[in-house]
Amino acid sequence: MPRGALPCVAFAHAARCMLKINDLARHHAPLAEALAARAQAVLASGWFVLGPEVAAFESAFARYCGVEHAIGVANGTDALELALRACRVGSGDEVVNVANAGMYTTTAILAVGATPVFVDVGDEDLSMDMSLLEGAITAATRAIVVTHLYGHLVDIDAALAIAAQRGIPLIEDCAQSHGARHRGQRAGSFGAVGCFSFYPTKNLGALGDGGALVTSDPVLAERVRALRQYGWSSKYAATVPHGRNSRLDELQASLLSVKLPHLDQWNERRVSIARRYSREIRHPALRVPAVDDARDVGHLYVLRSDARDALRAHLAVHDIAAEVHYPIPDHRQAILADHCAGLSLPVTERACTQVLTLPCFPEMTDAEVAGVVDCCNRWKVP
């Protein structure tokens, strides 16, 4: 085994294995019996869509987020799209967002027929640069979407102030920030509506796809509940335009209910790992992020290097996985080539060539964390 390579803890029969970015088998092993029991209970109930398990999880998740309503949907991208529709965003409207978050919000904006307006990010945390937000707002702006990227809350106070001053709804993309807090409030509870993904790799992940919207606005909640099921105000009575089929199913809701009580503990471990990385990785060619105990939940640990690809190859030799979140900024995607011709977002563009994600999940051992740190510090820049 090369010096710095990590022992395989997931498969005892293997001589070596790659340390994953997020090891879901290890993550679920302690909960296997509870998860299996809940799945069996759903099977025995004969009720699989929009039943008591969804209602129970929605209630628990709303309490967790500190809001009045949670509405389960099929996935996080649907959550963003339905949030925009609930805020009455549509064709000819503009929505302000960032371009370094994997195209997910932009996909939802395009799906409702609106136009994305991109704001560059700050160089420190790669979140929306609030000093540029005001200048991006026009008479056609109908919503602002802020993305709590990598599990770190944006400067939410500044975003809220600008949105309130202009009378524009603020939508939170919380797909990577389950449980993050500021002033005692959790992600999703600040704006008009918060959008969550329960994709399996999220801090709170299902065993398949899933998503939710959270809000304390009863009017928005009512619209979202209609929109997720054909625009129905009552069964078979379609009264809300642009309705669709986007429902969190009973099985995923029941499994999420098993996992939700563990979320804060998992987040604490993620943040502990992230803090150690930022404290102990001391390579002059690596730029590590600041980690804030409350505002961060350690969804992804992302450092930066001008020789990102060489570092990734070095880690792979030592059986450490590393990923790029995200390599192509939205305004450079082929489908937006005409719309964004000539647009320059220098911090976003530079960061997309530098970012690299290291393994960070609650079940990582201290020895594994130390091995990643050591491997990074021993890297020789080509």
Order of alpha helices (4+ residues) and beta strands (2+ residues): alpha-alpha-alpha-beta-alpha-beta-alpha-beta-alpha-beta-alpha-beta-beta-beta-beta-beta-alpha-beta-beta-alpha-alpha-beta-alpha-alpha-beta-alpha
